[in-house]
Amino acid sequence: MAERPSPNLLTRSWNAVWHPTPGSLRLLALLGVIGNVVIVVSGGAVRVTKSGLGCPEWPRCSGDSLVPTHNPEHHVLNMSIEFGNRLITFVVLGLGLLVFVAALRLRPRRGELVWWALAQPMSVVAQAVIGGIVVLTELHPAAVSLHFLVSPALLVFCVALWVRAGEGDAPPRPLAGAWTRRLAAALLAASAAALVAGTVVTGTGPHAGDAESRRYGFDITDVARIHGELAWLTIGLTAAVIVALYRTAAPAPAAARRRALELAGLIVVQGAIGYTQYFLGVPAGLVLLHMLGSVLMWIAAFRLFFALRDRGPVPAAEPSPVTSPAGAPQPA
């Protein structure tokens, strides 16, 4: 029999949301980042297993049922994979709501963090609606591409909250020269373009979510080449940022150098996976790894961008009263 969570664990979990500290809010934000990475991979599993129409209706799965039931036209495994992806969406939505409540309850309240936190559940709702459109249009490639791209957009909010919860609200103080910061911004733009191109490659290739679903009418070699060129542009800009961080007259912060090297390491692994899957005919397992690598690179690029400025120390937390069973406020 599984052990019940201890009262202390439940109390700490509750306090992390209802009586948050900057540290507990940052932990919740990190869980939001992880949740959105998981949903990208689970969505990829839906595509490579041809389970995109495993639940052929929305918001129901099939017929009058919200959950998978016997359907002679859809294998139970495909229905379970698609339904599992829907369940993960609800988990991520729940995390987003908890993050928003914690941001509201943080003292002193920091308005910017509240807006970053509010964007998370709202974005998940938007993603669920787009997911419904994907099903109702029978996996139109444009809808599928948009459905994927909502996740990197949502990760912008999650990563921003994760980073901002660990720093202050002072005006941004640049930690690197203007040229280095422009290179980092260009790196973000190139990364975004590579993500968009990657969805076109997937929508043109064999993993469109269902054996009968529509594909883009492009030549797979052409779109793969464009995606590869954008990836090489990302590599070049990453190398330029690293050189700038190490060769600048003013010493660059150690955190920024670490973030740049982390991104470079991810790029090497991602490039190896990308070319391997291309030459092996895009096997499903490598597609999933490539999708995971793409969002990890996106996160790393944003962390590098944020590491190039300083916002001062985290505001000191105000003590929050905890009500005793008798109703009398006690010191926290």
ZAKETOR-631081 format. One line per 5 residues: number of its first residue (from 1); their letters; for each residue x, y, z of C-alpha. Coordinates in steps of 0.25 Angstrom, whole numbers, plus 5000, padded with zeros to 4 digits. Each point is the difference from the previous one (the first is absolute). Example, Ala and Ser with C-alpha at 12.3 -4.5 7.8 and 13.67 -1.06 7.14 Angstrom:
# ZAKETOR-631081
1 = as = 5049,4982,5031; 5006,5014,4998
***
This chain:
# ZAKETOR-631081
1 = maerp = 5000,5000,5000; 5005,5014,4996; 5004,5009,5012; 4992,5012,5002; 5008,5013,4999
6 = spnll = 5004,5005,5013; 4993,5012,5007; 5013,5008,4999; 5001,4997,4985; 4986,5005,4998
11 = trswn = 5002,5012,5009; 5012,5004,4992; 4994,4998,4987; 4988,5008,5004; 5009,5011,5006
16 = avwhp = 5008,5001,4987; 4987,5004,4993; 4992,5008,5011; 5012,5006,5007; 5011,5000,4990
21 = tpgsl = 5014,5005,5001; 5008,5004,4988; 5007,4986,5000; 4987,4992,5000; 4994,5009,4989
26 = rllal = 5013,4997,4992; 4998,4985,5002; 4986,5001,4996; 5004,5007,4987; 5011,4990,4998
31 = lgvig = 4989,4989,5001; 4992,5008,4989; 5012,5000,4991; 5002,4984,5002; 4985,4998,4998
36 = nvviv = 5000,5007,4986; 5013,4993,4996; 4992,4987,5003; 4988,5004,4992; 5009,5003,4988
41 = vsgga = 5006,4986,5001; 4986,4993,5002; 4994,5008,4988; 5012,4995,4992; 4996,4986,5004
46 = vrvtk = 4986,5002,4995; 5006,5004,4987; 5010,4989,4998; 4991,4989,5004; 4989,5005,4990
51 = sglgc = 4991,5002,5012; 4995,5014,4996; 4986,4995,4998; 5000,4990,5011; 4990,5008,5007
56 = pewpr = 4992,5004,4987; 4991,5011,5007; 5002,5012,5009; 4998,5002,5012; 4995,4986,5001
61 = csgds = 5009,4989,4996; 4990,4991,4992; 4985,5000,4999; 4994,5005,5013; 5013,4996,5009
66 = lvpth = 5010,5009,5005; 5010,4989,5001; 5004,4989,4991; 4990,4989,4997; 4999,4989,4990
71 = npehh = 5000,5005,4986; 5002,4991,4988; 5006,5011,4992; 5011,5004,5010; 5010,4991,5007
76 = vlnms = 4999,5000,5015; 5015,5004,5001; 4998,5012,4990; 4988,5005,5008; 5008,4998,5013
81 = iefgn = 5012,5008,4995; 4991,5011,4995; 4992,5000,5013; 5013,5000,5008; 5005,5013,4993
86 = rlitf = 4986,5007,5004; 5002,4996,5014; 5014,5006,5001; 4994,5013,4995; 4991,5000,5012
91 = vvlgl = 5012,4998,5009; 5007,5011,4994; 4988,5009,5001; 4999,4996,5015; 5015,5004,5002
96 = gllvf = 4997,5013,4993; 4989,5004,5009; 5008,4996,5012; 5011,5009,4995; 4990,5012,4998
101 = vaalr = 4995,4998,5014; 5014,5000,5006; 5003,5013,4992; 4988,5007,5005; 5003,4995,5015
106 = lrprr = 5015,5004,4999; 5003,5012,5010; 5004,5010,4996; 4992,4997,4987; 5008,5002,4988
111 = gelvw = 4990,5004,4988; 5009,4996,4989; 5001,4986,5006; 4985,4999,5001; 4998,5003,4985
116 = walaq = 5011,4990,4996; 4993,4990,5009; 4986,5003,4995; 5005,4998,4985; 5002,4985,5004
121 = pmsvv = 4986,4995,5002; 4995,5009,4989; 5010,4995,4990; 4996,4985,5004; 4985,5003,4998
126 = aqavi = 5004,5006,4986; 5008,4987,4997; 4988,4991,5004; 4991,5008,4991; 5011,4999,4988
131 = ggivv = 5001,4985,5003; 4985,4999,4998; 5001,5007,4987; 5011,4990,4996; 4991,4989,5003
136 = ltelh = 4988,5006,4993; 5008,5004,4987; 5005,4985,5000; 5015,5004,5003; 5001,5011,4990
141 = paavs = 5015,5003,4999; 4999,5015,5003; 4991,4997,5012; 5010,4990,5005; 5012,5009,4998
146 = lhflv = 4993,5011,5008; 4996,4990,5011; 5015,4997,5002; 5005,5014,4999; 4991,5004,5012
151 = spall = 5009,4992,5009; 5013,5008,4997; 4991,5013,5001; 4995,4995,5014; 5014,4996,5004
156 = vfcva = 5004,5015,4998; 4991,5003,5011; 5004,4989,5009; 5015,5002,4998; 4998,5015,5003
161 = lwvra = 4993,4998,5013; 5010,4989,5004; 5011,5010,4998; 4993,5013,5005; 4996,4993,5013
166 = gegda = 5014,4999,5003; 5004,5014,4998; 4996,5014,5004; 4992,5011,4993; 5011,5010,4998
171 = pprpl = 5001,5006,4986; 5008,4990,4991; 5015,5003,5001; 5008,4994,4988; 5011,4990,5003
176 = agawt = 5005,5000,4986; 5002,5009,4989; 4989,5005,4990; 5006,4991,4989; 5000,4988,5008
181 = rrlaa = 4985,5002,5005; 4996,5003,4985; 5007,4986,4996; 4992,4993,5011; 4987,5007,4995
186 = allaa = 5003,4995,4986; 5003,4986,5006; 4986,5000,5006; 4994,5004,4986; 5008,4989,4993
191 = saaal = 4996,4990,5010; 4985,5004,4998; 5001,4999,4985; 5007,4986,5001; 4988,4995,5009
196 = vagtv = 4990,5005,4990; 5008,4994,4988; 5000,4987,5008; 4985,4999,5001; 4999,5002,4985
201 = vtgtg = 5010,4988,4998; 4992,4991,5009; 4987,5004,4993; 5006,4997,4987; 5007,4987,5004
206 = phagd = 4994,4986,5005; 4997,5004,5014; 4987,5009,4998; 4992,4993,5011; 4992,4990,4992
211 = aesrr = 5002,4992,4988; 4989,5007,4992; 5002,5014,5005; 5004,5011,4990; 5014,5005,4999
216 = ygfdi = 5006,5013,4995; 5002,4999,4985; 5015,5003,5001; 5012,4992,4995; 5006,4994,5013
221 = tdvar = 5014,5002,4995; 4998,5015,4998; 4993,5002,5014; 5010,4992,5007; 5012,5008,4994
226 = ihgel = 4993,5013,5004; 4999,4995,5014; 5014,4995,5000; 5005,5014,4995; 4992,5007,5011
231 = awlti = 5007,4990,5010; 5013,5003,4995; 4997,5015,5001; 4996,4997,5015; 5014,4993,5002
236 = gltaa = 5007,5012,4994; 4993,5010,5009; 5003,4991,5012; 5015,5000,4996; 5000,5015,4998
241 = vival = 4994,5002,5014; 5010,4991,5007; 5011,5007,4993; 4995,5014,5004; 4998,4995,5014
246 = yrtaa = 5014,4995,5001; 5007,5011,4992; 4993,5013,5005; 5008,5010,5007; 4991,5000,5013
251 = papaa = 5000,4986,5006; 4986,4993,4997; 4993,4994,5012; 5003,4986,5002; 4985,4996,5000
256 = arrra = 4999,5005,4986; 5012,4992,4995; 4994,4988,5006; 4987,5002,4994; 5007,5002,4986
261 = lelag = 5008,4987,5002; 4987,4992,5004; 4993,5005,4987; 5012,4996,4992; 5000,4986,5006
266 = livvq = 4985,4998,4997; 5003,5005,4986; 5010,4990,4998; 4991,4989,5005; 4988,5005,4992
271 = gaigy = 5008,5001,4987; 5005,4986,5001; 4986,4995,5003; 4995,5008,4988; 5009,4995,4990
276 = tqyfl = 4999,4986,5005; 4985,5000,4999; 5001,5006,4986; 5009,4989,4995; 4993,4989,5007
281 = gvpag = 4986,5004,4994; 4995,5007,5012; 4998,4989,5010; 4989,5003,5011; 5009,4999,5012
286 = lvllh = 5010,5010,4994; 4989,5009,4996; 4995,5001,5015; 5015,5003,5004; 5001,5011,4990
291 = mlgsv = 4987,5006,5005; 5005,4999,5014; 5013,5007,4996; 4993,5011,4992; 4993,5005,5013
296 = lmwia = 5012,4998,5009; 5008,5009,4990; 4989,5010,5000; 5000,5000,5016; 5015,5001,5000
301 = afrlf = 5000,5012,4990; 4991,5008,5008; 5008,4997,5013; 5012,5005,4993; 4992,5013,4996
306 = falrd = 4996,5002,5014; 5014,4998,5005; 5005,5012,4993; 4994,5010,5009; 4998,5002,5015
311 = rgpvp = 4987,5004,5008; 5006,5000,5014; 4997,4992,5012; 4986,4993,5003; 4991,5009,5008
316 = aaeps = 5000,4995,5015; 4988,4992,5002; 4989,5006,5010; 4997,4990,5012; 4986,4994,4997
321 = pvtsp = 4991,4997,5011; 4995,4986,5002; 4987,4998,5007; 4999,4990,5011; 4989,4990,5002
326 = agapq = 4993,5010,5010; 5001,5011,4989; 5010,5008,5007; 5012,5005,4991; 5013,4994,5004
331 = pa = 5014,5004,4995; 5004,4992,4987
***
